Amino acid sequence: MLRARHGKDMRTVIAVALVGLLTGCGGAPDESAAAARDGVAKRAAVDAARLEALASEPEQWLTVGGNYEEQHYSALSHIDTRTVHELGLAWYADLQTNLTQEATPLAIDGAIYVTEAWSKVTALDAATGELLWRYDPKVPGERASVGCCSVP
């Protein structure tokens, strides 16, 4: 996550670095946005069997930390000391809040899922940054004082 200052307004943006890295999250690099959005049910079809086989899908980031041990390590090898100079900003997306973001995005089947303050969830196309959907559970404002560090 990056923070970009716009005057006095602090806005959180998702920065996806590397041209081509996220194609591993969504299929072939020439996959169209329409094909990438093909069926929300197809996307993120995560069950116990898939979670138990995390190592067989290193291009996915199905859990916080990437695996049950939360190692925050990727077994993918196409970014290393020889290719790191090729990293760059591919796209960014403004979130719906100026509050602190404390969640790890998940990358599953070509989509990136981000939780935001007030328990909002945003799904973005990993290759393009295009908004797939948003969910707002409409957490009441008076719940702000319940959390330890920020709003729920």
Secondary structure by P-SEA (a helix, b strand, c coil): cbbbbcccbbbbbbbbcccccccccccccccccccccccccccccccaaaaaacccccccccccccccccccccccccccccccccccccccccccccccccbbbbbcccbbbbbcccbbbbbccccccccccccccccccccccccccccc
